Amino acid sequence: MSQVPPRRGQIKAQIFESMVKAIASAASKAMGKNKGEGGGSASTTITPKQMVTSLRFLK
């Protein structure tokens, strides 16, 4: 039995989702270090400027 290819845009959505998770994790750790914390799993809000900065950092 042959496998059906993924729906249009599904791969891009998965890539984008994994990028957002990686950026959020990196930003959370960076914010924890700035505050002198260990970078725990506390939820934080990321501004668009912080996201762009994180993307530049990942390159």
CHARMM internal coordinates of N, CA and C (Angstrom, degrees):
IC EDIT
DIST 1 N 1 CA 1.4408
DIST 1 CA 1 C 1.5285
ANGL 1 N 1 CA 1 C 108.23
DIST 1 C 2 N 1.3245
ANGL 1 CA 1 C 2 N 116.57
DIHE 1 N 1 CA 1 C 2 N 132.10
DIST 2 N 2 CA 1.4642
ANGL 1 C 2 N 2 CA 120.71
DIHE 1 CA 1 C 2 N 2 CA -179.04
DIST 2 CA 2 C 1.5221
ANGL 2 N 2 CA 2 C 110.70
DIHE 1 C 2 N 2 CA 2 C -85.29
DIST 2 C 3 N 1.3275
ANGL 2 CA 2 C 3 N 114.27
DIHE 2 N 2 CA 2 C 3 N 152.84
DIST 3 N 3 CA 1.4597
ANGL 2 C 3 N 3 CA 120.18
DIHE 2 CA 2 C 3 N 3 CA -178.53
DIST 3 CA 3 C 1.5260
ANGL 3 N 3 CA 3 C 109.69
DIHE 2 C 3 N 3 CA 3 C -93.56
DIST 3 C 4 N 1.3140
ANGL 3 CA 3 C 4 N 116.99
DIHE 3 N 3 CA 3 C 4 N 139.36
DIST 4 N 4 CA 1.4578
ANGL 3 C 4 N 4 CA 123.14
DIHE 3 CA 3 C 4 N 4 CA -179.91
DIST 4 CA 4 C 1.5349
ANGL 4 N 4 CA 4 C 108.34
DIHE 3 C 4 N 4 CA 4 C -80.26
DIST 4 C 5 N 1.3405
ANGL 4 CA 4 C 5 N 117.93
DIHE 4 N 4 CA 4 C 5 N 134.95
DIST 5 N 5 CA 1.4677
ANGL 4 C 5 N 5 CA 118.98
DIHE 4 CA 4 C 5 N 5 CA 178.38
DIST 5 CA 5 C 1.5270
ANGL 5 N 5 CA 5 C 111.06
DIHE 4 C 5 N 5 CA 5 C -66.46
DIST 5 C 6 N 1.3346
ANGL 5 CA 5 C 6 N 117.36
DIHE 5 N 5 CA 5 C 6 N 156.81
DIST 6 N 6 CA 1.4691
ANGL 5 C 6 N 6 CA 119.67
DIHE 5 CA 5 C 6 N 6 CA -179.52
DIST 6 CA 6 C 1.5194
ANGL 6 N 6 CA 6 C 111.67
DIHE 5 C 6 N 6 CA 6 C -64.12
DIST 6 C 7 N 1.3273
ANGL 6 CA 6 C 7 N 115.76
DIHE 6 N 6 CA 6 C 7 N 155.34
DIST 7 N 7 CA 1.4607
ANGL 6 C 7 N 7 CA 120.81
DIHE 6 CA 6 C 7 N 7 CA 178.86
DIST 7 CA 7 C 1.5158
ANGL 7 N 7 CA 7 C 110.54
DIHE 6 C 7 N 7 CA 7 C -61.77
DIST 7 C 8 N 1.3116
ANGL 7 CA 7 C 8 N 115.14
DIHE 7 N 7 CA 7 C 8 N 156.74
DIST 8 N 8 CA 1.4596
ANGL 7 C 8 N 8 CA 121.74
DIHE 7 CA 7 C 8 N 8 CA -179.68
DIST 8 CA 8 C 1.5343
ANGL 8 N 8 CA 8 C 110.34
DIHE 7 C 8 N 8 CA 8 C -58.24
DIST 8 C 9 N 1.3114
ANGL 8 CA 8 C 9 N 116.30
DIHE 8 N 8 CA 8 C 9 N 127.82
DIST 9 N 9 CA 1.4531
ANGL 8 C 9 N 9 CA 121.54
DIHE 8 CA 8 C 9 N 9 CA 177.76
DIST 9 CA 9 C 1.5189
ANGL 9 N 9 CA 9 C 114.78
DIHE 8 C 9 N 9 CA 9 C 85.71
DIST 9 C 10 N 1.3173
ANGL 9 CA 9 C 10 N 117.46
DIHE 9 N 9 CA 9 C 10 N -7.85
DIST 10 N 10 CA 1.4627
ANGL 9 C 10 N 10 CA 119.96
DIHE 9 CA 9 C 10 N 10 CA -176.50
DIST 10 CA 10 C 1.5289
ANGL 10 N 10 CA 10 C 111.22
DIHE 9 C 10 N 10 CA 10 C -67.64
DIST 10 C 11 N 1.3241
ANGL 10 CA 10 C 11 N 117.50
DIHE 10 N 10 CA 10 C 11 N -39.70
DIST 11 N 11 CA 1.4609
ANGL 10 C 11 N 11 CA 121.11
DIHE 10 CA 10 C 11 N 11 CA 179.56
DIST 11 CA 11 C 1.5227
ANGL 11 N 11 CA 11 C 110.10
DIHE 10 C 11 N 11 CA 11 C -64.83
DIST 11 C 12 N 1.3430
ANGL 11 CA 11 C 12 N 116.71
DIHE 11 N 11 CA 11 C 12 N -45.20
DIST 12 N 12 CA 1.4686
ANGL 11 C 12 N 12 CA 120.29
DIHE 11 CA 11 C 12 N 12 CA 178.55
DIST 12 CA 12 C 1.5222
ANGL 12 N 12 CA 12 C 110.57
DIHE 11 C 12 N 12 CA 12 C -60.68
DIST 12 C 13 N 1.3090
ANGL 12 CA 12 C 13 N 116.97
DIHE 12 N 12 CA 12 C 13 N -40.09
DIST 13 N 13 CA 1.4637
ANGL 12 C 13 N 13 CA 121.04
DIHE 12 CA 12 C 13 N 13 CA 179.59
DIST 13 CA 13 C 1.5267
ANGL 13 N 13 CA 13 C 110.56
DIHE 12 C 13 N 13 CA 13 C -63.29
DIST 13 C 14 N 1.3235
ANGL 13 CA 13 C 14 N 117.03
DIHE 13 N 13 CA 13 C 14 N -41.35
DIST 14 N 14 CA 1.4629
ANGL 13 C 14 N 14 CA 120.57
DIHE 13 CA 13 C 14 N 14 CA 179.27
DIST 14 CA 14 C 1.5266
ANGL 14 N 14 CA 14 C 110.82
DIHE 13 C 14 N 14 CA 14 C -66.62
DIST 14 C 15 N 1.3356
ANGL 14 CA 14 C 15 N 116.92
DIHE 14 N 14 CA 14 C 15 N -41.21
DIST 15 N 15 CA 1.4627
ANGL 14 C 15 N 15 CA 120.79
DIHE 14 CA 14 C 15 N 15 CA 178.21
DIST 15 CA 15 C 1.5180
ANGL 15 N 15 CA 15 C 109.96
DIHE 14 C 15 N 15 CA 15 C -63.37
DIST 15 C 16 N 1.3318
ANGL 15 CA 15 C 16 N 116.85
DIHE 15 N 15 CA 15 C 16 N -45.99
DIST 16 N 16 CA 1.4599
ANGL 15 C 16 N 16 CA 121.07
DIHE 15 CA 15 C 16 N 16 CA -179.77
DIST 16 CA 16 C 1.5235
ANGL 16 N 16 CA 16 C 110.85
DIHE 15 C 16 N 16 CA 16 C -61.87
DIST 16 C 17 N 1.3235
ANGL 16 CA 16 C 17 N 116.29
DIHE 16 N 16 CA 16 C 17 N -42.91
DIST 17 N 17 CA 1.4633
ANGL 16 C 17 N 17 CA 120.47
DIHE 16 CA 16 C 17 N 17 CA 179.98
DIST 17 CA 17 C 1.5280
ANGL 17 N 17 CA 17 C 110.99
DIHE 16 C 17 N 17 CA 17 C -61.66
DIST 17 C 18 N 1.3273
ANGL 17 CA 17 C 18 N 117.25
DIHE 17 N 17 CA 17 C 18 N -42.94
DIST 18 N 18 CA 1.4629
ANGL 17 C 18 N 18 CA 119.43
DIHE 17 CA 17 C 18 N 18 CA 179.89
DIST 18 CA 18 C 1.5285
ANGL 18 N 18 CA 18 C 111.04
DIHE 17 C 18 N 18 CA 18 C -68.24
DIST 18 C 19 N 1.3491
ANGL 18 CA 18 C 19 N 117.36
DIHE 18 N 18 CA 18 C 19 N -34.25
DIST 19 N 19 CA 1.4645
ANGL 18 C 19 N 19 CA 120.50
DIHE 18 CA 18 C 19 N 19 CA 176.47
DIST 19 CA 19 C 1.5206
ANGL 19 N 19 CA 19 C 110.69
DIHE 18 C 19 N 19 CA 19 C -64.34
DIST 19 C 20 N 1.3170
ANGL 19 CA 19 C 20 N 116.81
DIHE 19 N 19 CA 19 C 20 N -44.35
DIST 20 N 20 CA 1.4654
ANGL 19 C 20 N 20 CA 121.16
DIHE 19 CA 19 C 20 N 20 CA -179.54
DIST 20 CA 20 C 1.5256
ANGL 20 N 20 CA 20 C 110.12
DIHE 19 C 20 N 20 CA 20 C -61.95
DIST 20 C 21 N 1.3202
ANGL 20 CA 20 C 21 N 117.02
DIHE 20 N 20 CA 20 C 21 N -42.09
DIST 21 N 21 CA 1.4658
ANGL 20 C 21 N 21 CA 120.09
DIHE 20 CA 20 C 21 N 21 CA 179.02
DIST 21 CA 21 C 1.5240
ANGL 21 N 21 CA 21 C 110.98
DIHE 20 C 21 N 21 CA 21 C -64.00
DIST 21 C 22 N 1.3414
ANGL 21 CA 21 C 22 N 116.88
DIHE 21 N 21 CA 21 C 22 N -41.65
DIST 22 N 22 CA 1.4629
ANGL 21 C 22 N 22 CA 120.56
DIHE 21 CA 21 C 22 N 22 CA 179.68
DIST 22 CA 22 C 1.5212
ANGL 22 N 22 CA 22 C 111.02
DIHE 21 C 22 N 22 CA 22 C -65.48
DIST 22 C 23 N 1.3242
ANGL 22 CA 22 C 23 N 116.42
DIHE 22 N 22 CA 22 C 23 N -41.57
DIST 23 N 23 CA 1.4680
ANGL 22 C 23 N 23 CA 120.74
DIHE 22 CA 22 C 23 N 23 CA 179.74
DIST 23 CA 23 C 1.5206
ANGL 23 N 23 CA 23 C 110.24
DIHE 22 C 23 N 23 CA 23 C -66.18
DIST 23 C 24 N 1.3206
ANGL 23 CA 23 C 24 N 116.36
DIHE 23 N 23 CA 23 C 24 N -42.95
DIST 24 N 24 CA 1.4636
ANGL 23 C 24 N 24 CA 120.07
DIHE 23 CA 23 C 24 N 24 CA 179.63
DIST 24 CA 24 C 1.5232
ANGL 24 N 24 CA 24 C 110.55
DIHE 23 C 24 N 24 CA 24 C -62.55
DIST 24 C 25 N 1.3175
ANGL 24 CA 24 C 25 N 116.62
DIHE 24 N 24 CA 24 C 25 N -40.61
DIST 25 N 25 CA 1.4580
ANGL 24 C 25 N 25 CA 120.45
DIHE 24 CA 24 C 25 N 25 CA 178.94
DIST 25 CA 25 C 1.5260
ANGL 25 N 25 CA 25 C 110.95
DIHE 24 C 25 N 25 CA 25 C -65.29
DIST 25 C 26 N 1.3398
ANGL 25 CA 25 C 26 N 116.64
DIHE 25 N 25 CA 25 C 26 N -45.75
DIST 26 N 26 CA 1.4650
ANGL 25 C 26 N 26 CA 120.83
DIHE 25 CA 25 C 26 N 26 CA 179.69
DIST 26 CA 26 C 1.5242
ANGL 26 N 26 CA 26 C 110.88
DIHE 25 C 26 N 26 CA 26 C -63.48
DIST 26 C 27 N 1.3161
ANGL 26 CA 26 C 27 N 116.89
DIHE 26 N 26 CA 26 C 27 N -42.49
DIST 27 N 27 CA 1.4642
ANGL 26 C 27 N 27 CA 120.64
DIHE 26 CA 26 C 27 N 27 CA -179.69
DIST 27 CA 27 C 1.5239
ANGL 27 N 27 CA 27 C 110.49
DIHE 26 C 27 N 27 CA 27 C -66.66
DIST 27 C 28 N 1.3182
ANGL 27 CA 27 C 28 N 116.96
DIHE 27 N 27 CA 27 C 28 N -39.06
DIST 28 N 28 CA 1.4566
ANGL 27 C 28 N 28 CA 121.02
DIHE 27 CA 27 C 28 N 28 CA 179.35
DIST 28 CA 28 C 1.5252
ANGL 28 N 28 CA 28 C 110.41
DIHE 27 C 28 N 28 CA 28 C -63.07
DIST 28 C 29 N 1.3233
ANGL 28 CA 28 C 29 N 116.39
DIHE 28 N 28 CA 28 C 29 N -43.73
DIST 29 N 29 CA 1.4627
ANGL 28 C 29 N 29 CA 120.46
DIHE 28 CA 28 C 29 N 29 CA 178.65
DIST 29 CA 29 C 1.5219
ANGL 29 N 29 CA 29 C 110.65
DIHE 28 C 29 N 29 CA 29 C -65.82
DIST 29 C 30 N 1.3274
ANGL 29 CA 29 C 30 N 117.26
DIHE 29 N 29 CA 29 C 30 N -41.97
DIST 30 N 30 CA 1.4652
ANGL 29 C 30 N 30 CA 121.19
DIHE 29 CA 29 C 30 N 30 CA -179.93
DIST 30 CA 30 C 1.5219
ANGL 30 N 30 CA 30 C 110.69
DIHE 29 C 30 N 30 CA 30 C -64.48
DIST 30 C 31 N 1.3172
ANGL 30 CA 30 C 31 N 117.30
DIHE 30 N 30 CA 30 C 31 N -40.99
DIST 31 N 31 CA 1.4664
ANGL 30 C 31 N 31 CA 120.52
DIHE 30 CA 30 C 31 N 31 CA 179.73
DIST 31 CA 31 C 1.5244
ANGL 31 N 31 CA 31 C 110.12
DIHE 30 C 31 N 31 CA 31 C -67.08
DIST 31 C 32 N 1.3113
ANGL 31 CA 31 C 32 N 117.64
DIHE 31 N 31 CA 31 C 32 N -35.23
DIST 32 N 32 CA 1.4579
ANGL 31 C 32 N 32 CA 121.22
DIHE 31 CA 31 C 32 N 32 CA 177.76
DIST 32 CA 32 C 1.5144
ANGL 32 N 32 CA 32 C 111.37
DIHE 31 C 32 N 32 CA 32 C -66.25
DIST 32 C 33 N 1.3276
ANGL 32 CA 32 C 33 N 117.20
DIHE 32 N 32 CA 32 C 33 N -39.36
DIST 33 N 33 CA 1.4632
ANGL 32 C 33 N 33 CA 121.27
DIHE 32 CA 32 C 33 N 33 CA 178.75
DIST 33 CA 33 C 1.5214
ANGL 33 N 33 CA 33 C 110.30
DIHE 32 C 33 N 33 CA 33 C -67.32
DIST 33 C 34 N 1.3285
ANGL 33 CA 33 C 34 N 117.17
DIHE 33 N 33 CA 33 C 34 N -37.62
DIST 34 N 34 CA 1.4606
ANGL 33 C 34 N 34 CA 120.67
DIHE 33 CA 33 C 34 N 34 CA 179.36
DIST 34 CA 34 C 1.5212
ANGL 34 N 34 CA 34 C 111.33
DIHE 33 C 34 N 34 CA 34 C -65.02
DIST 34 C 35 N 1.3184
ANGL 34 CA 34 C 35 N 116.80
DIHE 34 N 34 CA 34 C 35 N -31.66
DIST 35 N 35 CA 1.4630
ANGL 34 C 35 N 35 CA 120.94
DIHE 34 CA 34 C 35 N 35 CA -178.66
DIST 35 CA 35 C 1.5280
ANGL 35 N 35 CA 35 C 111.13
DIHE 34 C 35 N 35 CA 35 C -89.45
DIST 35 C 36 N 1.3291
ANGL 35 CA 35 C 36 N 117.01
DIHE 35 N 35 CA 35 C 36 N -3.50
DIST 36 N 36 CA 1.4515
ANGL 35 C 36 N 36 CA 120.22
DIHE 35 CA 35 C 36 N 36 CA -178.90
DIST 36 CA 36 C 1.5106
ANGL 36 N 36 CA 36 C 112.95
DIHE 35 C 36 N 36 CA 36 C 83.12
DIST 36 C 37 N 1.3130
ANGL 36 CA 36 C 37 N 117.32
DIHE 36 N 36 CA 36 C 37 N 16.11
DIST 37 N 37 CA 1.4534
ANGL 36 C 37 N 37 CA 121.84
DIHE 36 CA 36 C 37 N 37 CA 179.06
DIST 37 CA 37 C 1.5217
ANGL 37 N 37 CA 37 C 108.84
DIHE 36 C 37 N 37 CA 37 C -98.09
DIST 37 C 38 N 1.2913
ANGL 37 CA 37 C 38 N 116.07
DIHE 37 N 37 CA 37 C 38 N 173.87
DIST 38 N 38 CA 1.4506
ANGL 37 C 38 N 38 CA 120.95
DIHE 37 CA 37 C 38 N 38 CA -179.76
DIST 38 CA 38 C 1.5098
ANGL 38 N 38 CA 38 C 114.03
DIHE 37 C 38 N 38 CA 38 C -83.15
DIST 38 C 39 N 1.3112
ANGL 38 CA 38 C 39 N 118.83
DIHE 38 N 38 CA 38 C 39 N 2.49
DIST 39 N 39 CA 1.4600
ANGL 38 C 39 N 39 CA 120.15
DIHE 38 CA 38 C 39 N 39 CA -178.78
DIST 39 CA 39 C 1.5097
ANGL 39 N 39 CA 39 C 112.17
DIHE 38 C 39 N 39 CA 39 C 75.86
DIST 39 C 40 N 1.3060
ANGL 39 CA 39 C 40 N 117.35
DIHE 39 N 39 CA 39 C 40 N 46.68
DIST 40 N 40 CA 1.4605
ANGL 39 C 40 N 40 CA 122.45
DIHE 39 CA 39 C 40 N 40 CA -177.49
DIST 40 CA 40 C 1.5117
ANGL 40 N 40 CA 40 C 112.99
DIHE 39 C 40 N 40 CA 40 C -65.05
DIST 40 C 41 N 1.3017
ANGL 40 CA 40 C 41 N 116.20
DIHE 40 N 40 CA 40 C 41 N -168.33
DIST 41 N 41 CA 1.4563
ANGL 40 C 41 N 41 CA 120.84
DIHE 40 CA 40 C 41 N 41 CA -174.92
DIST 41 CA 41 C 1.5258
ANGL 41 N 41 CA 41 C 112.79
DIHE 40 C 41 N 41 CA 41 C -94.42
DIST 41 C 42 N 1.3203
ANGL 41 CA 41 C 42 N 118.30
DIHE 41 N 41 CA 41 C 42 N 23.54
DIST 42 N 42 CA 1.4654
ANGL 41 C 42 N 42 CA 120.60
DIHE 41 CA 41 C 42 N 42 CA 178.68
DIST 42 CA 42 C 1.5233
ANGL 42 N 42 CA 42 C 109.97
DIHE 41 C 42 N 42 CA 42 C -66.93
DIST 42 C 43 N 1.3196
ANGL 42 CA 42 C 43 N 116.52
DIHE 42 N 42 CA 42 C 43 N 140.82
DIST 43 N 43 CA 1.4629
ANGL 42 C 43 N 43 CA 119.08
DIHE 42 CA 42 C 43 N 43 CA -179.83
DIST 43 CA 43 C 1.5222
ANGL 43 N 43 CA 43 C 109.79
DIHE 42 C 43 N 43 CA 43 C -77.21
DIST 43 C 44 N 1.3329
ANGL 43 CA 43 C 44 N 115.71
DIHE 43 N 43 CA 43 C 44 N 142.33
DIST 44 N 44 CA 1.4597
ANGL 43 C 44 N 44 CA 121.52
DIHE 43 CA 43 C 44 N 44 CA -179.93
DIST 44 CA 44 C 1.5155
ANGL 44 N 44 CA 44 C 108.94
DIHE 43 C 44 N 44 CA 44 C -133.51
DIST 44 C 45 N 1.3148
ANGL 44 CA 44 C 45 N 115.95
DIHE 44 N 44 CA 44 C 45 N 158.97
DIST 45 N 45 CA 1.4537
ANGL 44 C 45 N 45 CA 121.40
DIHE 44 CA 44 C 45 N 45 CA 176.21
DIST 45 CA 45 C 1.5197
ANGL 45 N 45 CA 45 C 108.17
DIHE 44 C 45 N 45 CA 45 C -98.92
DIST 45 C 46 N 1.3284
ANGL 45 CA 45 C 46 N 116.48
DIHE 45 N 45 CA 45 C 46 N 130.57
DIST 46 N 46 CA 1.4585
ANGL 45 C 46 N 46 CA 121.42
DIHE 45 CA 45 C 46 N 46 CA -178.61
DIST 46 CA 46 C 1.5180
ANGL 46 N 46 CA 46 C 108.55
DIHE 45 C 46 N 46 CA 46 C -107.61
DIST 46 C 47 N 1.3131
ANGL 46 CA 46 C 47 N 115.66
DIHE 46 N 46 CA 46 C 47 N 126.03
DIST 47 N 47 CA 1.4576
ANGL 46 C 47 N 47 CA 120.41
DIHE 46 CA 46 C 47 N 47 CA 177.49
DIST 47 CA 47 C 1.5212
ANGL 47 N 47 CA 47 C 109.03
DIHE 46 C 47 N 47 CA 47 C -81.23
DIST 47 C 48 N 1.3313
ANGL 47 CA 47 C 48 N 118.32
DIHE 47 N 47 CA 47 C 48 N 159.45
DIST 48 N 48 CA 1.4672
ANGL 47 C 48 N 48 CA 120.35
DIHE 47 CA 47 C 48 N 48 CA 177.25
DIST 48 CA 48 C 1.5271
ANGL 48 N 48 CA 48 C 112.62
DIHE 47 C 48 N 48 CA 48 C -56.43
DIST 48 C 49 N 1.3316
ANGL 48 CA 48 C 49 N 117.32
DIHE 48 N 48 CA 48 C 49 N -36.33
DIST 49 N 49 CA 1.4664
ANGL 48 C 49 N 49 CA 120.52
DIHE 48 CA 48 C 49 N 49 CA 179.15
DIST 49 CA 49 C 1.5293
ANGL 49 N 49 CA 49 C 110.52
DIHE 48 C 49 N 49 CA 49 C -63.68
DIST 49 C 50 N 1.3362
ANGL 49 CA 49 C 50 N 117.35
DIHE 49 N 49 CA 49 C 50 N -41.70
DIST 50 N 50 CA 1.4557
ANGL 49 C 50 N 50 CA 120.93
DIHE 49 CA 49 C 50 N 50 CA 178.06
DIST 50 CA 50 C 1.5247
ANGL 50 N 50 CA 50 C 110.89
DIHE 49 C 50 N 50 CA 50 C -65.39
DIST 50 C 51 N 1.3399
ANGL 50 CA 50 C 51 N 116.86
DIHE 50 N 50 CA 50 C 51 N -35.70
DIST 51 N 51 CA 1.4526
ANGL 50 C 51 N 51 CA 120.39
DIHE 50 CA 50 C 51 N 51 CA 179.39
DIST 51 CA 51 C 1.5260
ANGL 51 N 51 CA 51 C 110.57
DIHE 50 C 51 N 51 CA 51 C -65.77
DIST 51 C 52 N 1.3384
ANGL 51 CA 51 C 52 N 117.24
DIHE 51 N 51 CA 51 C 52 N -42.83
DIST 52 N 52 CA 1.4641
ANGL 51 C 52 N 52 CA 121.35
DIHE 51 CA 51 C 52 N 52 CA 178.67
DIST 52 CA 52 C 1.5217
ANGL 52 N 52 CA 52 C 109.47
DIHE 51 C 52 N 52 CA 52 C -63.42
DIST 52 C 53 N 1.3213
ANGL 52 CA 52 C 53 N 116.65
DIHE 52 N 52 CA 52 C 53 N -42.53
DIST 53 N 53 CA 1.4619
ANGL 52 C 53 N 53 CA 120.64
DIHE 52 CA 52 C 53 N 53 CA 178.69
DIST 53 CA 53 C 1.5233
ANGL 53 N 53 CA 53 C 110.21
DIHE 52 C 53 N 53 CA 53 C -61.83
DIST 53 C 54 N 1.3172
ANGL 53 CA 53 C 54 N 117.19
DIHE 53 N 53 CA 53 C 54 N -41.23
DIST 54 N 54 CA 1.4593
ANGL 53 C 54 N 54 CA 120.98
DIHE 53 CA 53 C 54 N 54 CA 178.79
DIST 54 CA 54 C 1.5180
ANGL 54 N 54 CA 54 C 111.21
DIHE 53 C 54 N 54 CA 54 C -65.29
DIST 54 C 55 N 1.3254
ANGL 54 CA 54 C 55 N 117.63
DIHE 54 N 54 CA 54 C 55 N -39.45
DIST 55 N 55 CA 1.4598
ANGL 54 C 55 N 55 CA 120.67
DIHE 54 CA 54 C 55 N 55 CA 178.27
DIST 55 CA 55 C 1.5186
ANGL 55 N 55 CA 55 C 110.49
DIHE 54 C 55 N 55 CA 55 C -62.68
DIST 55 C 56 N 1.3172
ANGL 55 CA 55 C 56 N 117.40
DIHE 55 N 55 CA 55 C 56 N -40.58
DIST 56 N 56 CA 1.4667
ANGL 55 C 56 N 56 CA 120.62
DIHE 55 CA 55 C 56 N 56 CA 177.65
DIST 56 CA 56 C 1.5160
ANGL 56 N 56 CA 56 C 110.16
DIHE 55 C 56 N 56 CA 56 C -64.38
DIST 56 C 57 N 1.3288
ANGL 56 CA 56 C 57 N 116.95
DIHE 56 N 56 CA 56 C 57 N -37.16
DIST 57 N 57 CA 1.4560
ANGL 56 C 57 N 57 CA 121.90
DIHE 56 CA 56 C 57 N 57 CA -179.57
DIST 57 CA 57 C 1.5285
ANGL 57 N 57 CA 57 C 110.97
DIHE 56 C 57 N 57 CA 57 C -65.87
DIST 57 C 58 N 1.3235
ANGL 57 CA 57 C 58 N 117.52
DIHE 57 N 57 CA 57 C 58 N -35.21
DIST 58 N 58 CA 1.4625
ANGL 57 C 58 N 58 CA 121.60
DIHE 57 CA 57 C 58 N 58 CA -176.81
DIST 58 CA 58 C 1.5229
ANGL 58 N 58 CA 58 C 113.19
DIHE 57 C 58 N 58 CA 58 C -74.66
DIST 58 C 59 N 1.3334
ANGL 58 CA 58 C 59 N 117.78
DIHE 58 N 58 CA 58 C 59 N -17.72
DIST 59 N 59 CA 1.4731
ANGL 58 C 59 N 59 CA 119.97
DIHE 58 CA 58 C 59 N 59 CA -177.93
DIST 59 CA 59 C 1.4841
ANGL 59 N 59 CA 59 C 112.77
DIHE 58 C 59 N 59 CA 59 C -68.94
END
COOR INIT
IC SEED 1 N 1 CA 1 C
IC BUILD
